Amino acid sequence: MSFTVRLAPSGHSFQVEAGETILDSALRQHIGLPYGCRNGQCASCAAVVTAGTVDYPEGVPAALEKVSAGHCIACQAIPTSDVELRVHETLNAAEIEPRILPVRVAAIDHLAHDVIRIYLKLPDNQRLQFLAGQYLEFLLADGKRRAFSIANAPHDDLLIELHIRHVDGGAFTDWAFSQMQEKSILRINAPLGTFTLDEESDRPMLFVGGGTGFAPLKGQIEHAFHEDVTRPMYLYWGVRAERDLYLPELPREWTAEHPNFQFVPVLSEPGSDWAGRRGWVHQAVLADHPDLSGFELYMAGPPPMITAARDAFHAAGLTDAHMHYDSFEYAARKEQAGAAR
């Protein structure tokens, strides 16, 4: 048996299936309820029950002791009738408050000669609420900060995935490549940024990445797949040489699994044996799509790429309202003093 949950003041309503928590059902149906740990400890998902009843089959969550009577803990609550809740919904990136959290390095993978992938684990009683495309900052002992895009999608939030490119002379990336070990403890401030998907748009989606600009695009694309987006999606990934395509099999798997998705790698300095596209990534986009007026663009990479592409795409009919980009400008500027993103 399913029950209906109605939210005030928004007026939104959704169905909760038998045995499903209110939070899991809301997230599955694109309702932006706030949350933190997702295991009943933190009370971030607390909501006032104005009508109906809920149960806690796994036991009364500890977070109930942190809130006043009449609240439920949505990440653990199972409706036993139709329910009405009063709660402030999270609608966009600006409404998700960044938090300072400790993280442990759970795994380190060397993906290419200059790129590693790290997975971060939050404490067991914490989860990070974020939107696809946002980023985090490491808070270092010397007071400096290092920013990196989150590469996983929000539904896959057990670990936080980052792609880190080594930058010569970058103090943090030097440490990450040569000294960072599994179980290292760091502090982060997250989530940050407004480079997120316009989920109200019905336009074809064009993703353009340069280097590790692939990271936030990966999270956005995986989120779109999770949300069963069926409109056309194109990924153009520009790097120097073939070895710089540090996860080449992943977008090819997406192409095989999703008929609405296409992947085009573009090399600016290819070897003689490269049979694919050559040149600058934005030029490849324009060769295939000379009229961009009908697209929704998501673009991430170094500032020179963003600047050249932005100007060219404007000339091809794409307006600012449908152009979303993350130029890594903060990171590029700071890396000269030892930071990277």
C-alpha positions in Angstrom: 0.0 0.0 0.0 1.2 3.5 -0.8 0.5 6.7 1.0 0.4 10.4 -0.1 2.7 12.9 1.5 1.7 16.6 1.1 4.1 19.4 1.9 3.5 22.9 3.1 4.0 25.6 2.2 4.9 24.5 -1.3 1.8 22.4 -1.9 3.8 19.6 -3.5 2.7 16.0 -3.0 4.1 12.6 -3.8 3.5 8.9 -3.3 5.5 6.8 -0.8 5.6 3.1 -1.5 5.2 0.5 1.1 8.4 0.3 3.3 9.9 3.4 1.7 11.1 6.3 3.8 9.7 9.7 3.2 13.1 11.1 2.2 14.0 8.3 -0.2 10.6 8.7 -1.9 11.0 12.5 -2.1 14.4 12.3 -3.7 13.3 9.6 -6.1 10.6 11.9 -7.3 12.7 15.1 -7.5 11.3 16.7 -4.4 14.0 18.7 -2.7 13.7 17.8 1.0 16.8 18.8 3.1 18.9 16.1 4.6 22.3 15.5 6.2 23.3 12.1 7.4 20.5 9.9 6.0 20.7 7.6 9.0 18.6 9.3 11.7 21.4 11.0 13.6 21.6 14.7 12.6 18.0 16.0 12.3 18.7 17.9 9.1 15.7 16.3 7.5 13.3 17.0 10.4 9.8 18.1 9.4 6.7 19.0 11.4 3.9 16.4 11.1 0.6 18.4 10.8 -1.6 15.4 9.9 -1.2 11.7 9.7 1.1 9.2 11.3 4.6 7.7 10.7 6.5 4.7 12.1 10.2 3.8 12.6 10.6 0.1 11.8 14.4 0.3 12.4 13.9 1.9 15.8 13.3 5.5 17.0 16.1 7.6 15.5 18.4 9.5 17.9 17.7 12.7 16.0 14.2 12.8 17.5 15.7 13.9 20.7 17.2 17.0 19.0 13.8 18.4 17.8 10.6 19.4 19.5 7.5 17.3 19.7 5.5 16.9 16.6 8.4 16.4 14.2 9.4 13.4 12.2 12.8 12.4 10.9 12.1 12.0 7.2 15.1 9.8 6.4 13.8 7.1 8.7 10.1 7.8 8.8 7.7 5.3 7.1 4.2 6.7 6.6 1.4 4.6 8.1 -1.3 6.9 6.6 -1.5 9.8 4.3 0.7 12.5 5.9 1.0 16.3 5.8 4.4 17.9 6.6 5.5 21.4 7.1 9.1 21.7 5.8 11.3 24.1 3.8 12.2 22.5 0.5 15.6 22.8 -1.0 15.0 24.3 -4.5 18.4 25.2 -5.8 22.1 25.4 -5.0 21.8 28.6 -3.1 19.5 26.9 -0.6 21.9 24.1 0.4 24.0 25.5 3.2 27.7 24.6 2.9 29.1 22.6 5.9 32.6 22.0 7.2 33.0 18.3 7.6 35.9 15.8 8.3 36.5 13.3 5.5 38.7 10.2 5.3 40.4 9.2 2.0 38.8 5.8 1.2 40.6 5.0 -2.0 43.1 6.5 -4.5 43.2 5.4 -8.2 45.8 6.5 -10.6 43.8 7.1 -13.8 46.5 8.7 -16.0 50.0 10.0 -15.8 48.8 13.3 -14.3 45.3 12.4 -12.9 44.2 10.6 -9.8 40.7 9.8 -8.6 40.1 9.9 -4.9 37.1 8.8 -2.9 36.3 10.5 0.3 34.2 9.0 3.1 32.3 11.2 5.6 31.7 10.1 9.2 29.1 7.3 9.4 26.5 9.7 10.8 26.9 12.2 7.9 26.0 12.5 4.2 26.6 15.5 1.9 23.6 17.0 0.2 24.7 18.5 -3.1 23.6 19.1 -6.7 25.3 17.6 -9.7 28.1 19.9 -10.8 28.9 21.5 -7.5 32.4 21.5 -5.9 34.1 21.3 -2.5 37.0 23.0 -0.9 39.7 21.4 1.2 40.5 23.5 4.3 44.2 23.1 4.9 46.2 23.7 8.1 47.9 26.8 6.8 44.5 28.5 6.2 44.6 28.0 2.4 41.8 26.3 0.4 41.9 24.0 -2.6 38.8 23.5 -4.7 37.8 20.4 -6.7 34.6 19.5 -8.5 32.5 16.7 -7.2 32.5 14.0 -9.9 29.7 11.7 -8.7 25.9 12.3 -8.9 23.8 13.1 -5.8 22.0 9.8 -5.8 25.3 8.0 -5.4 26.5 9.8 -2.3 28.0 7.0 -0.1 31.4 8.4 -1.1 32.6 11.7 -2.7 34.5 11.3 -5.9 37.1 13.8 -7.1 39.4 13.9 -10.1 42.7 15.7 -9.3 45.2 16.7 -12.0 48.8 17.2 -11.0 50.1 20.7 -11.5 53.8 21.3 -11.5 54.7 23.4 -8.5 51.2 23.0 -6.9 51.8 22.3 -3.3 48.6 20.4 -2.7 48.7 18.3 -5.9 52.3 17.5 -5.2 51.3 16.2 -1.8 48.2 14.4 -3.2 50.3 12.5 -5.8 53.3 11.7 -3.7 52.2 11.5 0.0 48.5 11.3 0.4 47.5 7.8 1.6 44.3 5.9 2.2 42.8 6.8 5.6 44.3 10.3 5.5 42.0 12.7 7.3 41.1 16.1 5.7 38.5 18.8 6.2 36.1 20.0 3.5 33.7 22.9 3.0 30.8 21.8 0.8 28.8 22.0 -1.3 29.7 25.1 -3.2 29.0 26.6 -6.7 26.0 27.2 -8.9 27.2 25.1 -12.0 24.1 22.9 -11.9 21.6 21.5 -14.3 18.5 23.4 -15.4 16.1 20.6 -14.8 13.2 22.7 -16.2 14.7 22.9 -19.6 13.5 20.6 -22.4 16.3 21.5 -24.8 19.0 19.0 -26.0 21.9 19.0 -23.6 25.4 19.8 -24.8 28.3 19.0 -22.4 31.7 20.4 -23.3 34.7 19.6 -21.1 38.4 20.3 -21.1 40.8 18.1 -19.1 39.5 17.4 -15.6 36.5 19.6 -16.6 35.1 16.1 -17.3 34.6 15.7 -13.5 31.5 17.9 -12.9 30.1 16.9 -16.3 30.3 13.2 -15.3 28.2 14.0 -12.2 25.7 15.9 -14.3 25.4 13.2 -17.0 25.0 10.4 -14.4 22.3 12.5 -12.7 20.5 13.0 -16.0 20.6 9.2 -16.6 19.3 8.6 -13.1 16.4 11.0 -13.8 15.6 9.1 -17.0 16.3 12.1 -19.2 15.4 11.1 -22.8 16.2 14.2 -24.8 19.5 14.2 -26.8 22.7 14.5 -24.8 26.1 15.2 -26.4 29.5 15.1 -24.6 32.6 16.7 -26.3 35.7 16.1 -24.2 38.8 18.0 -25.3 42.4 17.0 -24.2 45.9 17.2 -25.6 46.7 13.5 -26.4 44.9 10.2 -26.2 46.5 9.3 -22.9 44.8 12.4 -21.3 41.4 10.7 -21.8 41.7 9.3 -18.3 38.3 7.5 -18.2 37.7 6.8 -21.9 35.7 3.6 -21.3 33.1 5.3 -19.2 31.5 7.6 -21.8 31.7 4.8 -24.3 29.7 2.7 -22.0 27.2 5.5 -21.7 26.9 5.6 -25.5 26.2 1.8 -25.6 23.6 2.0 -22.8 21.8 5.2 -23.7 20.5 5.7 -27.3 20.1 9.5 -26.6 23.7 10.0 -25.7 26.7 10.7 -28.0 30.4 11.0 -27.1 33.0 12.9 -29.1 36.6 13.0 -27.9 38.8 15.7 -29.4 42.6 15.9 -29.3 44.5 19.1 -29.8 47.9 17.4 -30.1 47.1 13.8 -31.4 49.6 11.2 -32.4 49.7 10.0 -36.0 47.7 6.9 -35.1 44.7 8.9 -33.8 41.7 8.4 -36.1 39.3 10.6 -34.2 38.6 14.4 -34.1 41.4 16.8 -34.0 41.8 20.5 -33.0 40.0 22.5 -30.3 37.0 21.1 -28.7 34.7 24.1 -29.3 35.5 24.0 -33.0 34.4 20.3 -33.1 31.2 21.3 -31.5 30.5 24.0 -34.1 31.4 21.7 -36.9 28.7 19.3 -35.8 26.2 21.9 -34.6 26.7 25.3 -36.4 23.4 26.6 -34.9 23.4 26.3 -31.1 20.3 28.4 -30.5 18.2 25.4 -29.4 20.7 23.9 -27.0 21.3 23.9 -23.2 25.1 24.1 -22.7 27.1 22.8 -19.7 30.8 23.6 -20.0 33.8 23.1 -17.6 37.5 23.5 -18.1 40.4 25.9 -18.0 39.7 29.6 -18.5 41.3 29.9 -22.1 39.0 27.1 -23.3 35.9 28.6 -21.6 36.7 32.1 -23.0 37.2 30.9 -26.6 34.2 28.6 -26.5 31.9 31.2 -24.9 32.6 33.8 -27.6 32.2 31.3 -30.4 29.0 29.8 -29.0 27.5 33.2 -28.6 28.2 33.8 -32.3 26.4 30.5 -33.1 23.2 31.7 -31.5 23.5 30.4 -27.9 22.3 33.0 -25.3 23.6 33.5 -21.8 20.3 32.1 -20.4 21.2 28.7 -21.8 24.9 28.7 -21.2 26.2 27.3 -17.9 29.9 27.0 -17.3 32.6 26.5 -14.6 35.8 28.0 -15.7 38.0 26.9 -12.8 39.2 30.5 -12.6 39.5 30.5 -8.8 41.6 27.4 -9.0 43.8 28.6 -11.9 44.5 31.8 -10.1 45.3 30.2 -6.8 47.4 27.4 -8.3 50.1 29.9 -9.1 50.5 30.2 -5.4 50.2 26.5 -4.9 46.6 25.4 -5.3 44.7 23.4 -7.9 41.2 22.3 -8.9 
